[in-house]
Structures are given as structure tokens and as C-alpha cells.
């Protein structure tokens, strides 16, 4: 197998794909909670993607991504057997998965993927794990069986009620916090607004809440500061100080504002590369 | 002194009105005639002062003498005995503070254009290969690992390859070169030149492996376990400093590292070819007074900046940037805001930068360092409408490798502590040099540190002693 070769690819939901990639330099040391920087082609962007699973012996990582922009669309168009241009990692601090008694793992949308290895790690280290996973609709739910296999209890929600309980993840979370005594950690990964809601839900209960911040990144190694976030009033770099932070201290408004920095350019790039040409020009392929 | 001797043959630049819209190299280089004429100005001093000003001790009269004789490639090879990156250094060294500052001809007129001549020789050899290479020692079978493919690492790699070592360079980014690739813009140092230097290394058998982050993908103990006899750490000063004023996290405020990495490494300036976006600010404020600030400001002009302001808290004379960069920036239309300090970035309701509040300063009494201290002028606050800000006030050392190896001694700023004469750290077999040791400095100083460490590594591997002088 060649470095960065796509061993297996699968569409698991609308616009959501799993890739299994051969990357032995990543798998030698990677831990739950860490992420990768991926380049699809030589002139492409460098984008951060979280590690959803890994197999050290076989040297393979599993990544889950949503096709939301030009780079993820290009990534999604790649076939098994093709190689990515580059994968760098593992980046960021690993999750703290030992010493917990009762963990609530909350995953929203494709955030369930990086929650999975963290929840599994906590369970393997003796914690009782209750998992709550949610998505807008049934088609966008991922990793249900994987989560069920490693959780003492799994609660599934959809916003529209098309599957599981019709609720935002914060509803069962609040109920759990009101009834369960021994919860000493809540891990929440998903869209920024969801992580913010989870943090607000756990705040009155005083439960330590860890979130994983998905800032825009370039190098991922601390040298540019593009991923800066504000936590407890101080500025940190999500790539070398995170990606996990105390959810009760994170300035989510700033995170969401900074995530929107290139919205216009991103939209233009997607339109540019996907609109059908009416005057017979060939579609622009990556160089 | 005749008039001919006292003025330098000027380096022809692209016209400022045209060049501030394109990324082509600004300096066009000497023609052969110009090089011969400039070389003839050199007095070939018996006790050359210029050599003393060179951090790596290049035989300057030696190479200029060869240029005079029309032996351009020989001149390049002579330079390469001391400096493996002449095409780069000829372009980016602050010669006015080094060799040219001590040139005797400069006492009565313009110093000899040593940098221009170095560039000429290097470019000539690259463009007119004659098949003659420097003598390399036979392979000795020892493996050396170099961490970081910037000027320090590349110099260690080429020096040790010449001495017969098998060198592997590990680079975290997807392209090699370090600051040469991500920091210095195309219009000052074309990436084709960097590519050429890298090809030269490859021709010597040096292996460069990109996308490997030592300290994360692989650890130093693992490298030793794989049989590397010594490791050189040249990871650079890559953790940007911010101004620490309110509003610094607004959209549109960049560190110079981010802005330049997007533009240079990710080629965001080339909308057709590259995918990475970058702000094309119309009203831009750049903070800082060094070469990086000049690079950021001049890049902003080229990316559509209509008003690009350079805010520096001291005066023009005190700016540490290379004189030529300041001159070029002047010509290209940078608006200077000297003795002005930033107070606050102001944003709109969407978190987007829209203005800067700053303070005019004046030079007051000298402080403990002897320099006159800037003090605020009463009533001298101003608000400038800007949409993009670039902070170029320096870097601290990148923490990834040092965090993974806390055994390596660092100072309180995270710089690796080394023995100056050898580049040795406190850990056996581990050497370091360049910005990770000194903090942000120059290409040539990094190259010099690389040379020092390469010699020490050679001694260490050959004599297998650590902390003792080898038997001669």
C-alpha cells in the first residue's frame, strides 16, 4: 500500500463519507481527540479533520467528513486506490480518557465520529459511558452501531423525529444530569452552536465539559495563529493548545464568527468548480 | 577616487508602478557586463574587512576576483565552500549590515555590491551548468537526521552530505524550504530558486521527507533507534506574537506568518491555480518594522491593497528591515505611519475588522538601553478605517518538538539552549541551530549555525566523544 492511499471509501449519509486511509506515520502515535491536516492535491487547501478511528497494526486511519466546500467535495470525489497528497499528524493534545467515573459523550452530526474513540477510551478505562447522538434527520445520523457497542447506554435523537427521539441532544442531556449522580465528565463534539448549547446545559450542574474546537486552520502546527480561539478571556491556538478546551470558558460567538471568515470565497469556489458551463468550457480540475 | 569607482552599478528593478501588481521578482539581476563592471570596483584588499562582516566567512575578494576573470561558475563554487545557499543569500542577506558595511570602497562612495555579485555568480552557475561539482567525500555509512528544512537544516544537510554522510531531512510542511518557502515572497525570492537549491541537495544524495512532524509523527528516541547517529534541530521560530490589544481576534486580523503562508506557501495569490483563500484587503494596516513587515505590506499591495499603511512604533531610521526592502516599499507606495502605536482593533456587528484606533508617539528621554523611548502625544489618537490587519512583530519558538522532549534544555522563551561553538544541546547526539536557538534572525545566521553544528556533528560521530575535545 502506498502512503496516504485510500483503502476504503463509503458514503454513510447525505454528503457524508468515511475514508479509510493508509497512514502508518499517523497511526504509530495517534490518540483519541487528535486530528490530522489533509491535502487533497498539490495546490489544494490544508484542512483539519478529526481522527474517528485507527488501527495501529494495519497502519490505517478512519476519517469522516462532510462535503461542505471545494476541498471536501474534491476529497469526496476521490476513489479507493488513489492517494491523498498529504496527511500530517497526529496533531493537538490527546483526550484525557483515564480516571473518569461517569462520562456523558455527546455527538452532533459528524461530531459523533471524533466522539467515538474518546468515549471508547473512557469506557476501556473503567468509566460508565452514556452516549447521546443527534442529527437533523435520520439520513444524517452516523456511527449509531459503533456508539452502541461501546456505551452503557445510547440515546439517539433527531431534530425532526424521523428516528429515535425527537429532540435536540441537550434535552436528554439535561434529564440525565438531573437524575444521574455520578457524572464527572461531559464530552461534546459537533457544530459550534451545539457545543455551546451543551456547555450551557451542563453549567448549572457544575459538570466538567470538554469541547473540541473546529477552527479554520492552515498549517496545524502552531506557526500561523489562524486558529486562534478565546478561552477564559485568553487567546489560544486550537492546533497546539487544543483542540479540546473547557466548554464553560470558550467564547463560542468568536469561534463562529471566525469560522465564517471566508464564507463568500468558499461559496464562490464551490460554485466555480461545480456549475455546469453553458459555453462548452471543460470543468476546472485540480492542477 | 574616480567617479566610476565611487558609485555602484545599480541593480535594475522592475518598474514600481508595474511591479506592485505582480509577484514577479523585483530585482532583475546583473547582466554579465554589469557584473564585470561592478567586480572591477573591488580593490582586492590584502586584509579584507568584508570577510570579517560575513557570518560564514565567505572568501569575498576570492569570488569577486574570479568574476573579474570571467570565471563566473568558479566564483559560485568558491562561495559554496562556505555558503550552500548563495542564490538565496545574495538576495536576502542584510549586506548593508554585514560585508558591505565594512567594505573599504564604501568609506568614500558606495560599497561594492557584494550581494548583487553573489547572486549573479549563483544564478549564472545554475543557468549555465558546466558539469563541475565540488568534491564530495566517499560515503561513510553514517545516518544523520535533520529536523526542519529551513536555511539551518539545509546547510547542515549539504555540509554533511559533502562529508559523506547519509542525511535525511524531516519537514513538517508539504514543501521544503522553511521560511524560504513560506515566509519570503515570490517577488523577493522566487520559489524556483528555492527549488534549485533543493535539487542541488538532492543531487548530493540528501533525502527530504515532507509531511512529517517530528515530536508527533515520530519521536527523537525513535530516530536514534532507527540508527541515526545524530540529530540536528532546525525547527525555527514559528509561533507568532500578537500585539495583545483588544479586538485582535476579529476576522481580518492576521499574523504575518498566516498571511504570508497563505500567499507564499499556499499560493493564495494565484486565484486560478490555488484553492487557499486570503483576504484581498483594500485598506490594510501592517504592524512591525522588520523584513517580514515589509514583505507583508508589499504582498498586500499586490493583492489589491489600495491603501497599505505600515505602522511602526519607532522612527524610520530605527527600522530593522533591510534598506533595499524599505526603499522598494517606498517606491511601491506604502504609506508610512512612524511613531504610531496600535491601541485597539474595532469590528462590526459580524466580528469583521473595520477600523484601527492608534496613538501618535514622540521620542522622549533615553531609557536604560540608551535609546530614546517613544511616549504618547497628548491628543494624538487617531482612527483609521481598515479592513485587514497584519501583525509582523516577531515570533517565539515553535513548541511542538520541545514539548515532546522536555529533557532538552530550553530558556524561558522556549528557545533551545546550545553551546555556541558547537550547537550541542544538553542531550547527547542532539544539536540545534537557527531561529529555534536565537529567536527570529536571518537566513545567513541560520546557515552559519548550520555550518557550526555540521562540523561539530562530524567530530562527534567520528570521535564518539561528547563534551570533550577530540584528539587531533
Contacts between the chains, C-beta under 8 A, distances in Angstrom:
chain1	res1	chain2	res2	distance
A	25	B	212	6.2
A	25	B	217	4.5
A	25	B	218	6.6
A	26	B	217	6.8
A	28	B	217	7.3
A	28	B	218	7.1
A	29	B	216	6.7
A	29	B	217	7.0
A	29	B	218	7.9
A	29	B	219	7.6
A	39	B	174	5.9
A	43	B	267	6.6
A	43	B	273	5.2
A	43	B	274	4.7
A	43	B	275	6.3
A	44	B	275	5.0
A	44	B	276	7.9
A	45	B	266	7.2
A	45	B	275	4.8
A	45	B	276	4.9
A	46	B	174	7.5
A	46	B	266	7.2
A	46	B	276	7.5
A	70	B	275	6.0
A	71	B	275	6.3
A	85	B	174	7.0
A	86	B	174	4.7
A	86	B	210	7.2
A	86	B	211	4.4
A	87	B	211	6.9
A	88	B	172	6.7
A	88	B	174	7.7
A	88	B	211	4.9
A	88	B	212	7.7
A	88	B	213	5.9
A	88	B	217	7.3
A	89	B	213	7.2
A	89	B	216	6.6
A	89	B	217	6.8
A	90	B	216	5.7
A	90	B	217	7.4
A	91	B	213	7.3
A	91	B	216	6.4
A	218	B	258	6.3
A	218	B	261	5.7
A	218	B	262	6.5
A	218	B	266	6.9
A	218	B	276	7.3
A	219	B	172	7.7
A	219	B	173	6.5
A	219	B	261	6.4
A	221	B	172	5.4
A	221	B	173	7.9
A	221	B	213	6.2
A	221	B	238	7.4
A	221	B	398	6.9
A	221	B	400	5.9
A	222	B	238	6.8
A	222	B	239	5.4
A	222	B	398	5.6
A	222	B	399	6.4
A	222	B	400	6.3
A	223	B	236	7.9
A	223	B	238	3.4
A	223	B	239	6.5
A	223	B	240	7.1
A	223	B	257	5.5
A	223	B	261	7.4
A	223	B	395	7.9
A	223	B	398	5.9
A	224	B	240	6.6
A	224	B	255	6.0
A	224	B	257	4.7
A	224	B	258	3.7
A	224	B	261	5.3
A	225	B	240	4.6
A	225	B	242	7.0
A	225	B	254	7.9
A	225	B	255	4.2
A	225	B	257	6.7
A	225	B	258	5.7
A	226	B	254	7.5
A	226	B	255	7.7
A	226	B	258	4.5
A	228	B	249	5.7
A	230	B	249	6.0
A	235	B	242	7.0
A	235	B	248	7.2
A	235	B	249	6.3
A	237	B	239	8.0
A	240	B	239	7.9
A	240	B	399	6.2
A	240	B	400	6.5
A	253	B	351	7.6
A	254	B	249	5.8
A	254	B	351	6.9
A	257	B	250	8.0
A	257	B	251	6.2
A	257	B	350	6.6
A	257	B	351	3.2
A	257	B	352	7.9
A	258	B	249	6.9
A	258	B	251	5.9
A	258	B	351	7.2
A	260	B	251	7.3
A	260	B	350	7.7
A	260	B	351	8.0
A	261	B	251	4.5
A	261	B	252	7.7
A	261	B	279	8.0
A	262	B	277	4.4
A	265	B	277	4.1
A	266	B	277	7.1
A	269	B	275	6.7
A	269	B	277	7.5
A	286	B	275	7.8
A	287	B	273	5.5
